[in-house]
Amino acid sequence: MNDKMKLLHELQVLRIKLFEAAEARGSLTDPEVLAISEAADELIVTLQQLQKNELVKSVQLNTFS
């Protein structure tokens, strides 16, 4: 499994945890819910950066072909 797939899997796990924590706590502003949400946000940003880097590489390869 490559890095991107690992991150996507981790994000899916966090999404489930976030849903479960929000349901259990009954609040989206509970500190535990917010902590999980922030971790998911960080993963999303990392994934976006990976996608941007892949796109830049692709454009560079096509430009210099």
C-alpha positions as CSV (number, residue, x, y, z in Angstrom):
1,M,0.0,0.0,0.0
2,N,1.5,3.3,-1.0
3,D,1.6,6.5,1.2
4,K,-1.5,8.0,-0.4
5,M,-3.5,4.9,0.1
6,K,-2.4,4.7,3.7
7,L,-3.4,8.3,4.3
8,L,-6.8,7.7,2.7
9,H,-7.4,4.6,4.9
10,E,-6.3,6.6,8.0
11,L,-8.7,9.4,7.0
12,Q,-11.6,6.9,6.6
13,V,-10.8,5.5,10.1
14,L,-10.9,9.0,11.5
15,R,-14.1,9.8,9.7
16,I,-15.8,6.8,11.4
17,K,-14.3,7.8,14.8
18,L,-15.5,11.4,14.3
19,F,-19.0,10.2,13.6
20,E,-19.0,7.8,16.6
21,A,-17.6,10.5,19.0
22,A,-20.0,13.1,17.8
23,E,-22.9,10.7,18.3
24,A,-21.7,9.6,21.8
25,R,-20.9,13.1,23.0
26,G,-23.9,14.7,21.4
27,S,-21.9,17.7,20.5
28,L,-19.7,18.8,17.6
29,T,-17.8,21.1,20.0
30,D,-16.8,18.5,22.5
31,P,-12.9,18.5,22.9
32,E,-12.6,14.9,21.8
33,V,-14.7,15.5,18.7
34,L,-12.7,18.6,17.9
35,A,-9.4,16.7,18.3
36,I,-10.5,14.0,15.9
37,S,-11.7,16.7,13.4
38,E,-8.4,18.5,13.6
39,A,-6.5,15.3,12.9
40,A,-8.7,14.6,9.9
41,D,-8.2,18.2,8.7
42,E,-4.4,17.7,8.8
43,L,-4.7,14.5,6.8
44,I,-6.8,16.2,4.2
45,V,-4.3,19.0,3.8
46,T,-1.5,16.4,3.5
47,L,-3.5,14.5,0.8
48,Q,-4.2,17.8,-1.1
49,Q,-0.4,18.5,-1.1
50,L,0.3,15.0,-2.4
51,Q,-2.3,15.5,-5.1
52,K,-0.9,18.9,-6.0
53,N,2.7,17.5,-6.2
54,E,1.5,14.6,-8.5
55,L,-0.2,17.1,-10.7
56,V,2.9,19.3,-11.0
57,K,5.0,16.3,-11.8
58,S,2.6,15.2,-14.5
59,V,2.5,18.7,-16.0
60,Q,6.3,18.9,-15.9
61,L,6.6,15.5,-17.6
62,N,4.2,16.4,-20.3
63,T,5.9,19.8,-20.8
64,F,9.3,18.3,-21.3
65,S,8.2,15.4,-23.5
